[in-house]
């Protein structure tokens, strides 16, 4: 998954697929998953699966270099790729 995030075309294709399947809303502000989708995933995943999923998410975010995570002014850089 982190390989996809590192490649702009593959990353955009993944985001498009997530949006088409209505798993999250994706726009210029970022990615937002609906609360019910989050709740279903939390209930469905075992603790080990949740830990693995969280680790993958963290690795993806780290691989796309969002700039200074404490400065919202740098967040747009992620989506401008």
LINWOFEN-V203014 format. One record per residue. RES is the residue in one letter. SS is DSSP state (hx for helix, st for strand, lp for the rest). Layout:
# LINWOFEN-V203014
res=(RES/RES)
ss=(SS/SS)
This chain:
# LINWOFEN-V203014
res=(X/X/X/X/X/X/X/X/X/X/X/X/X/X/X/X/X/X/X/X/X/X/X/X/X/X/X/X/X/X/X/X/X/X/X/X/X/X/X/X/X/X/X/X/X/X/X/X/X/X/X/X/X/X/X/X/X/X/X/X/X/X/X/X/X/X/X/X/X/X/X/X/X/X/X/X/X/X/X/X/X)
ss=(lp/hx/hx/hx/hx/hx/lp/hx/hx/hx/hx/hx/hx/hx/hx/hx/hx/hx/hx/hx/lp/lp/lp/lp/st/st/st/lp/lp/st/st/st/lp/lp/hx/hx/hx/hx/hx/hx/hx/hx/hx/hx/lp/lp/hx/hx/hx/hx/hx/hx/hx/hx/hx/hx/hx/hx/hx/hx/hx/hx/hx/lp/lp/lp/lp/lp/lp/lp/lp/hx/hx/hx/lp/hx/hx/hx/hx/lp/lp)
